């Protein structure tokens, strides 16, 4: 019987492939370690509010000042403030909270450009994987405050809306700030997504558009007035399957 000759692993392409497969397997442990490390560090920060927005917003921009005001008021009201830990809106969120009474939390991401850690973080956690970081934003947030931003901000907003809409996380306030910026998107949701039946009309109730910092804080307190900020047993069970 003729035996087919097996390629030898000394072949550079095969050796590289085998090395890649081994690294990919070990990467699972790296991901697990990120989840464990972040969960241990963030378990005691509740109640917390996650704030998102553009990394490109300059310090002298009105959005920066508005974000800083919102974060400071949230911090003084007893909320830890979670941001992406980088520049722009993220820095403004951390800065406002840093000068308030509650912790300023930065969930930093390793990127080839744009991202550098801002100095206004009481608690800082760095991630290599976007999806692990996104889970932490949702897992520990009692509310989402979404400032003007780009693709990354849209990604976080859609992630939150999807998880709440599908019941994969508890219902939390999702607040868009700066109505003039979000008006086009909200109109498109209504004229296209709702009209075409891609989402239900009542799904629009998952979103609030608020411009005033004091009203942002009040909206979050109003949401939890009856149920309290502590997750119920059912909420905790849901969070296990984020």
N, C-alpha and C positions, 0 to 999 in steps of 0.2 A: 504494500500500500504506500502510495506516495504521500509523504508528509509535507504540508506547506511550511516553508521556512518562515518562522516568526521574525519580525523586525527587531533589531537589537535596540535596547534603550540608550545605547551610546549615540544613536541617531539624534542630532541636536533638536530637531522638531519634536520628536517623541519625548525626549527628556524634558523639554520646555512644557509640553502638554501635561506630563505627569506632575511636574512641579506646580503648575497652575491648579490642577485638581486638588493637590494636597493643601495648597494655600487656601483654596475655596472652602475646603472642609474645616480648616482651623478658623476661618473667618466667622463661622457660626458661633464659636466660643467668644470671639471678640464682640459680636453683637449681644450675646447673652450678658457679658460683663458690663457693657454699656447700660443695659436695662437695669441690672442689679445695682450698679454704682449710683446711677441717677435716682432710682427709687429710694435707696437708703438715704441719700442727701436731701431729697425733697419731701419726704413723708411728713415732716412737721411744719410745713409752711402754710397750711390752709388756715382760713380761706385765702384764696389767691385769685388774681385776675391776670390773664395773659393779654399783653398789648402787642399788636403787630403794626408794621408800617415800613416804609422805604428806608433802606440803608443809605440812599443817596440824598436824603434831605439835609441841607446845610444847617448849621447851628443858628444862623440868623433868619431862617425861614419861619413864617407864622405857624406852620404845622409843628415845627420843633417846639416852639413855646407852648402851643396848645397841648401837645402830648405831655410835656413836663408838668403843666398845671393839673391835667387829669391824673397823672401818676401820683403827684404829691397829695392830691385830695383823696385818692384811693388809699394811699399809704397811711395818711392820718386818720382815715376812717377804719383802719384795722385790717386792710388787705395787703398781703404780700403781692408785689408786682413782678410778673415774669415777662421778660422780653428775650429777644434773640441774642442779646449781649454784645451786639456790634455797634456800628456808628449810626448816624441819622436818627430816625424815629426810635430805634431801639435804645440808643444812648439817651435820648430825651426821657424815655420811659424809666430807664434805670436811674437817671439823674434825679428825676422828681421823687421817686421812691426812696432813693438813697438819703435824701435830705428830709424825708418824712419819718414816721415812727415805726413803720413796719419794714420787713426785709425787702431788699432789692435783689432780684434773682436773674442771672444771665445764663441762658442756655446757648452757649457758643457753638459754632459749627466751623470745621476746618474747610476753608475754601481757597482756591488759588488766587482770588482777587476779591475786592470789596470788603471782606470781613476782617476786622481786627477787634480785639476785645476792648470794650470801653472801661474806664476806671471806676465806674459807679456801681459796683456789684458787691453786695454783702455775701452772697452765695454765687459761686461761679462753677458751671459744669460744662465741659467741652465734649462735643460729639464728633465722630467721624462719619456717622450715617444719618442722613436727613430723616429717614422714617422713624428711627428711635427717638430723635429729638421731637418730632411732631407728636408722637404718642405722649411724651412728657408734657407738652403744652396743653393737651386736652385732659390728660389724666388728673392733673393737679389744679385745674382751673375751675373756679366757680362762675366765671364769666369771660367772654371774649370781647375785647375792645379793638376794633380794626380801624386804623388810621389810613390815610392815603398811601398807596404803595404800588409796587409792580407785580411781576409774575409770582415772586415768593409770597407776597401778601395775599394775592389771589388764591394761591395754592392752599395757604393756611385757612382762609375764609371758606373755600369750597370743602376742605376736609372737615371743618367744624360743622358746616351745614349738613353735609352728608351723614356724619356720625349721629347728629341729633335727629335728623329726619328719619333715619333708618332704625333708631332706637339702640344703636350700638354704644351710645353714651347717654348719660342723663341729660335732660333738657336744661340748658343753661342760657342766660341772656347772651345774644350775639349782637353787639352794638357797633354800627358803622358811624364814624364821626366825620363830619364835614360833608353835609348834604349835597353841596354843589359838585363835589368830586364824584359821589356815588350815584347821582341822579340818573345818568345814562344807563348804568348797569341795572339799577332797580327797574327802570322803564323797560329795558330789554327782557328782564326776568318776566315781567307782566305781559308784555306784548308778544313774546316768543315762547318762553318756557311754559307759562300758564296757558296761554292761548292754544298752543299745540298739544297740551296735555302731558308735557314732559314732567311737570310737577303739579301738585294740587294747588288750588288757589289759597288754601289755608296754610300751605308751606311758607307763604310770604310772611306769616305771623312769627316765624322763627327769627326774623330780622327786625331790629329797631334802628332807626336813623336819628341820631341825637347830636347836636352841636355844642351844647353848653356843658362844661365839666361838672357842674353841680348836678345837672340832670342825669348825667351818666351814672354818678354815684347813687342817686335816688332810684334810678331804674333797677339797679342791681339789688338794692335793699328791698324794693317793692316786690321783686320776683321771689325773694326768700322770706318775705314777711311771715308767711304762715307755716312754711315747712322747715325753716332754719337752714343754716349753711352746712351742717354736718350731714354727709351722705347717708341715706337710709340703707338698710341691709340689702334691699333690692338694687339700689344704686351701686353699692360696692360689688355686688354680684355682676352687674352689667359691666363695670369697669374692668373686670378680669378678662373680658373678651374683646377689648378694644382692638 
